[in-house]
Structure formats: structure tokens, C-alpha cells
Amino acid sequence: MAIKERLAGVPVLGTALRVQQRYTQDTADQYAASIGFFGFLSVFPLLLIAASIAGFVLRGDPAAQAELVRTAFDAIPGISAALGGGDGASQLDTIIEAMVENAGTIGLVGAVTLLLSGLRVVNAGMVATLKVFHVDAEVSGVTLKLRQLGALAVLGSLAVAGAVATAALGVAVRVDITSVGAVAASVATVAVSITLDLLLFLMAYRLLAVGRGPRFRRVWPGALLSAIAWTGLKAFGATYVSSQVAKANDLYGTLGGVIGLLILFYLAGRIYLYGAELSAVLHDPGTDLAARDDDVVYIGDSAGNVAEGTDPPAGTEEDDVDGPSPTARREPPALRVSPDTAARVARADDERTDHRADVRGALAFLLALGTIGGLLRFLKPWESDAHRS
């Protein structure tokens, strides 16, 4: 314990330890998986909308439209490698060509699909953000749904704008690379990407914390960390998915790229939550490894006396006349806990088991198994092309 306390005193290392401890205490991994799964379902509608915007902005120039859409695909880590599969770039080229030719229709389809899938990822992100910041939602019902729709509109617009802006910059750099230089072009692309991602994470941490969450001045360190990590994931994610697709065997070769993408989006969920945990630790630094004295809450029968700086009562008032009685009963000592622990204890007292939620979870699990089984039966990855024909 002494070593842990010494490490906690080191400024940067102590903060990192508190972030990791808080991340573990909040069981944030399961929330990261939820965000990653629904984010995976939402990325394809986003790409459809980006293709529609490219078709509108670059009307009459199919080649430039295709290049812009391809760069938007490259902005999502690993998706180009996953869609390329074993056929290389030809399959991706076919997809991009179809998207450019039907930009108007797919834009409408993408908007409707994004509304359905995007609300799920916003809800997952909101639940996780409230959990990380240890606040309760102050709205519910229709008001909560309206807040989620507003967050989806803002965050979805920022995500699409970021993908399109980064893609447009990439296209411009490749077209006129000799005038700016390769190094300057790369630096400009990374700077724009980090800036747009920083704005996205800032708004996400603020909009999804519908309770008394930290303000912008408190969340910017976590948002900056997440933006830098997300930029790195975009840079190296394609290499990871390509290696997974290349190593996929005949049993799951068709789904190898999809599995790699799911893992990448899970990592993206972890990046989001680690940034939120950093902001939470910096916002309330006394709740983890070493609680400060002024952040301590006492619970128990003697909490009021201890909190006021007085000792617990030794006996009754009658005992004070002739001295304490031999059988005088002392009040139990107050338990010294952090404010975060006290709040969680109070919430736990009000929680009740929701059996209907368990039933819904079991049905969802069975439905997922049935969907996977039907997909495998349709794809039949264990059969060769000759057998299928």
C-alpha cells in the first residue's frame, strides 16, 4: 500500500492510476462494448450520408465524388480493408461507384437508418457518461428522448462534417501534393482531424451528461486525450483489420473483416470512456486512491457528531451526573468513506431487481443467436463456391 500511495503522489502517474482504478470500479468495459456495437451499426448510415453530401457538392464530377467517398471510407479505421475482403480493392470500388450513382436515394436511406441506430448509440453513450461522471439523469420520458435527438443531431453533424472535411483535405493534398510537400500535408491533415475530433468529444461529454456533469473547462483534457487516441486508431486501425482479414481461415473468412471492425469500435468505446474518466478524475480528484479530508463523508449513527468535529456521545445525559455507568453503551463509530461511495450506497438502497429487464435480456440474447445462425446458414462459409453453384 505504501508503494501505491507513493505512486499516487506522482502528478502524471498518480492521475493515470486513479483513472484506471475508477475505470475498473465503474465496470466501464461493458459500456465500451455497448457503445462500440451500436457505433458499428451507425457508421454505415454515416457513410451513406457522406456520399450523398459528396454527390451534392461535387455534382457533375463523378471521379472527384468517388475520390471523396473513398477518403471518407479511409477516415473510418479498417472499414476499407473489411469491405475489400479477399477481392482486394475491386469490391470497395464497386460499392463506392454504386453509392456515387445513387447519392440522393442513399442519402435519404442513410438519414432514416441513422435516426434508428444513432439513437441507440446516443443512449448507450449517455448511460455510460452518466455512470462515469457519477450523476443521475435529471430528465426522463419525452424530455429525455428530445435531449437524445438533439445530441444525435449535433454529434452526427459533427461526425459527418469531420469525415467530409478530412476527406476533402486528403483529396486536395493528393491532387496538389508537389506545392505543399508531403510532410506539411500530413501535419495539416492530422491537425485538422484532431481539432474536429476534439470538438466532437467535447460536445459528447457535455451533451450526454444530462445531469450535473462537468463543464467544458473540465472536460477538455479528456476530450484532447480521446481525440489524439482516436486519430491514432484511425491511422493504425486499417493495418490491424487488414491483418485480420489476411489471416482469416475458410471458416470465418467472410466475417473476418466484420469481427476486426467490431474490435476496433470496442477500442473506440474504451477511448471515449477513458477520456471521460480522466475528466471525471480531474474534476473530482479526491474520490479514488487517496480521498482528501475535506471530501470525506461519514455515515452511521454518529455521523453528525463526527462531521461537526465532536466525539460520539459516551452515554446518556443522566450518566454525566455521577460519572459514566459501568454498562454505558457507546455509539458505534462513524464509517469514513468518500462522497462517491456514500452516493452509491444511497442509490443502492433504492434499487430493486427488475425481472422484466432480465427477460428482455434473455430474449435479446436468443434473438442474437438466431440472427447469427441465420446469417451463417445463408453465407455457408464452410462450403466452397463450387458447391454453392
Secondary structure, DSSP 8 states (H G I E B T S, - for coil): -HHHHHHHHSHHHHHHHHHHHHHHHTTHHHHHHHHHHHHHHHHHHHHHHHHHHHHHHTTT-HHHHHHHHHHHHHHSTTHHHHHHGGGTHHHHHHHHHHHHHTHHHHHHHHHHHHHHHHHHHHHHHHHHHHHHHT---S--HHHHHHHHHHHHHHHHHHHHHHHHHHHHHHHHHHHTHHHH-HHHHHHHHHHHHHHHHHHHHHHHHHHS-TTT---HHHHHHHHHHHHHHHHHHHHHHHHHHHHHHHH--TTTHHHHHHHHHHHHHHHHHHHHHHHHHHHHHHHSTTSSSS--GGG-EEESTTHHHHHTT-----S-TTHHHH---TT-------EEE-HHHHHHHHHHHH----HHHHHHHHHHHHHHHHHHHHHHHHH-TTS-HHHH-
